[in-house]
Amino acid sequence: MTRRRLAPRAVRTVVLLFGVLFLATSCGWSLWDNPMTTVRPRSDFARWIDDMFMLISWTTLAIFILVEGALLYCCWRFRERPGAPIPKQVHGHTPLEISWTIAFAVVLLIIGIPTIRIIFKTQEAPAATALRVDVAGKQWWWEFKYPGLNVTTANELHLPVGQTVAFHLYAPDVIHSFWIPVLGGKRDVVPHRVNHIVLTPEVPGEYPGQCAEYCGMSHANMRFRVIVHAKGEFEQWVKAQQAPPVESTDPLAQQGKEIFGKSACVGCHTLAGVSLGHIGPDLTHFASRTTFAGSLMRTTPENLVKWIENPDHMKPGARMPNLGMTGEQSRALAAYLLSLK
């Protein structure tokens, strides 16, 4: 009894099909469950874009099935057969050419009309009740100012759920790009120009953001976090940010305060009642943030000491200078900053 073996072409076809299936399932998993996904919208802006994406996807899938189906049918129907005569040669088919021209025009209308509508919708001026947030993209961190609330923070953006937010985007140095995948948008942050995004967060939660335009050595580390608060929680956060920082009476923290006031820190950082620097992030309520250094590191004593002692090692290209602090000095300064809640 002889065993039939698959032809090499059949083996290659099977392997290729399994490879395509594996890649398709892998992409589907990462698209829906990745923190930076764009297909799980959490705002009206993101939902509009996702609706357009799905409309185009289903339309192109239908076209693909029709075209490939017709192609496969023609390959099978008009395949070469032993002894068959050469098929009759034809040139042009006016009704068919008119039909597919009209069909593609209809497809363009199906995609084009909603696209134009969404473009105009996302460019509408914000309502007077919208919360204004001024976003400054800097090398390599983000500053968020709330002009109507007299609040400034860095690398962590706080928003109220259900309220329209108007972002005013600008850059004091080079081109950046403001991007919160689950909330939609992606706008260039350009020097000497103010761009805008208007959106309404719909689901409370914590979402990652990222600079999406190469801007220098630490571009990949120019991250930020967006905290969308449930109703009432945002007002509590605002009140805490508007209040003076609560300092610890711990002797080590008090020593750190003296070090801060005598060091070059005061020339770069704002700290209410202590300094008015504008180069680095505002440190008034530093300890209320869960991350620092472009949202690269968690706000812990160990990370902060390492950052103070060697910022360029922790974040390549960091603009914060190495002040030569080590040992007790860096621990004291870290203790002081971690007391500023």
N, C-alpha and C positions, 0 to 999 in steps of 0.2 A: 504493500500500500504506500503510495507516494504522497508526500505532504506538499500542498501548494504554498508557494512563497509570494508575498506581496512584491509587486514591481517597485523598483527604486522611486519612480515618480509618485506612486501611490503613498509610499512611506513619507516622502517629502511633503506631500499634500496634507497628510494627517498631522505631521509635526507642526506644519505652518498653521493649521486650523487651531490646534491646541495652544500654540503660542499667541495667536490673535485673541483667543478666548481668555487666556491668562492676563494679557495686557489690558483687555477691556474691563475685566472684573477688578483689576488692581486700580485702574484709573477711576472707576466708579466709586470704589471704597474711599480713595483719597479725596475725591472731589466733595463727597458729602460729609465726611467726618474730620477733615483737616481743619484746624483752627483758623486757617487763612482762606477757607472756602468762600466762593462767591455765589454758590447755588443754594445757600440757606439764608435768605434775606431776613434782616432784623429791623428794617426801616422801610418807609414808603419808597424812598429813592431806590434802594436795593431791589425792592419788589418790582418796580417798574422795569428795571434793567433785566431782572430775571425773567419777567414775562416776555420781554423782547427776545431774550436768549432762547427760551423754550419755543416761541413762535418760529424763529428762524431754524432751530434744530429740527422741529417736527416737519416743517415745510421742506427743508433740504433732505430729510430722511424719506419723505414721500417721493420727491423727485428721484432720489437715488434708486428706490425700489422700482419705480416705473421704468426708468432708463435701463437699469441693469436687467430687469425682467424682460423688457423688449429685446435687449441685446442677446440674452441667453436664448430666448425663443428663436430669434433669427439665426443664431449659430446652430441650433438644433434643427430648425425647419429647413434651412438651406445648406446643410452640411453636404460635403462631397460623398457621393455614393458610387460604388463600382459600376461602370458602364453608363452613368448618367451623362447627358449632353451638357455642353457649356450653357449656363443660364443666359437668357436674353439680356442684353446690355441696354440700360435705359439711362437717360440724362435728364435730371430735373423732375420735380413733381410739384407743380405750383400749388395745388390745394394743401399738400402736406407741409410745404415750406411756409405758407400763410398760417396754417394751424399752429405750428410750433413757435412761430414768431408771436402770435397772439397769446399763446400759453405762457411764454416767458415774460411777456409784458404784464400779464395778470399776476404772475409770481412776484414781479418787482413791485407791483402795486400793493400786494398783500404784505410785503415786507416794508416797503418804503413809507406808506401812509402812517402806520403806527410808529415807525422810527422818527419821522418828522414831528409827530405829535409829542413823543417823549422828549425829543430835543428841546422843543419850546417849553414843555412842562417843567423840565429841570432847570430852565433859565429864568423862570419867573421870579420877580422880586419878592422877598420875604414879607410876611405880614408884620404889622407894627408890634404885635405881641411876641414875635420870635425872640428867642434868647440869642444874643450876639456873643460870639466867641472869636477873638482875634488870635490867629494861629501864626506864629513865627517859626519858620524852619531855619535852624542854625546848624553849623558844623560842630558836633553831630548830635543834636538834641532838639526837642520841641518845647516851645513856650506857649502856654495858653493863658490868655487874658480875658476876663469877663468885665468889660467896661461898665456895664450897668450895675454890677454887683461889687465892684472894687476888689476883685479877687484875681490873683496871679498864681499859677502853678506851672509845673514842668513835668513833661513826659507821662503824666497821667491826666486824662481828660474826663471830667465828670459831667454827665448829662442827665436831665430828667426824662423819664419815659413819657411818651405821649405829647411832648411839647416840641414845636418846630424850632430848629436851631439853625442860625445863619452863621456860617463860617466865613471869616474874612482872612484870606491867606496871603502872606507876603514873606519875603526872604531878605535878610540884611546882607547876605554874603554871596552864595551861589544858588543855582537852580536846584530845588528839591521837588518832591512830589508827595502830596498828602493822600494816604490811602488807608481806608478802613474797609477791608473786603466785605464783611457781613453787613455793614451799614451803607455800602455803595459809594459811588463817587470814585474819584482819582483825579486830582487836579494838580497841575504844575504849580509850584510855589516859586515865583519868579522875582528877582530883584527889580525894584522900580515899577512894580505892577501889583495890583490887588485882584486876586481871583476869588470866586465865591462858590460855595456849595450850600444848598438849603435842603435839609432833610428832617424827618421826624422819627426818632427811635421808637420802636414798637414793642420791644421785648427787653425787660431788665436782664442784666448780665454783665460779664466782663469780656471784652473783645480785644484782640491784638490789632495794632496798626503798624505801618511800616513806611519808611521813605521808599518810593518806587522809582526814583531817578538817581542814577549814579552821581554822587556829589563829593567824592573824595575817599580817603583811606578808610574811614570808619563808616562808610555808607551802610554796610550790612548791619552795623550795630546801632543805627539810628531808628530805634523802635519806640513805640509808645503803647500805653494801655488805655482803653476806653471803658469807663465804668458807667453803665446806664442804671440809674437808681430808680427804685420803685417810688410811687407817690409819697411825698413827705420826707423821704430820706435825703433827697437832693437839698431841700431847704435846711436840714440839719447840717449837712456838709458845708453849705455856704456860711451858716452862722459860725461854725467852728473855724473856717478860714478867715472870716472877718474879725474874729477876736484876736487879741494879742497872744503870742505864743506862750504856752505854759512851760516854764523852765524848771528843771529839777534842782533840788537843793543839795544833791549829792556833791561831795567835795571834788570828785574827779570831774564832774560836769562843770562845776564852777571854775575849776582850773582851765578846762577847755574853752570856757567863755573868754577868759583873759587872753589865752593864746590866740583865739580868733580875732579879738579886737586889736591885737598888736601885730598880726601877720598880714600878708598881702591878700588874704581872703576878702578883707573889707573893700578892696579896690575892684573886685569882680562880682561880688554877690550882694544882693539886697537881703537885709535881715532887719525887720521892723524894730526901730529904736536903737539899732547898732550901726548899720551901714547902708549905703545907697548905691552899690555897684550895679551895673547893668550888663556886664559881659557874660557872666555865668547865670545859672538858674537862681531864682528867688528861693532862699532857704528859710523863710519865716516859719513855715509849718513843714519843714523837711521830714520830720518823723511821721507825719500823717500819710506819707507815700509808701507804697509797698515795694517800689523799685527806685533805682537811680541810675545815673550814667547812661542816659538814653534808653531807660527801661531794660538795661542789659543785666543788671545784678539786683538781687533781692536786698532790701534794706535790713541788713544784719550788722552787728558790731564787727564781726570778722571781715566781711566784705568791705565795710567802710574803712577800717584800718588799712587794709591792703590798698584801697583806692587812694587814700591820703598819702601813703608811703611811696606808691609807684603807679600813678594814674595811667601813664603811657603803656605800661605792661598790661594793665587790666583792660584797657581799651586803646588799641593802637591808633596813634594820631590824635589822641585826646588833646584839646586845647588847654586843659588845666595843667599848670606848671607843677613840677616836682619841687616842693618847698623844703625838702630835706628833713621832714619830720619823721622821727622813728620812736619806737618804744613808748614811754609814758606820754610823750607829747601827742603822738597820733592817737593813742587810746583815750586821752583826755578830750581831744577835739572830737573824736567819734562819739564819746559819751555826751558831750554838749549838744551836738547836732541831733542825736537820737532822743534828746529831751524836748526838742522843739515840736510839740504836738499842737 
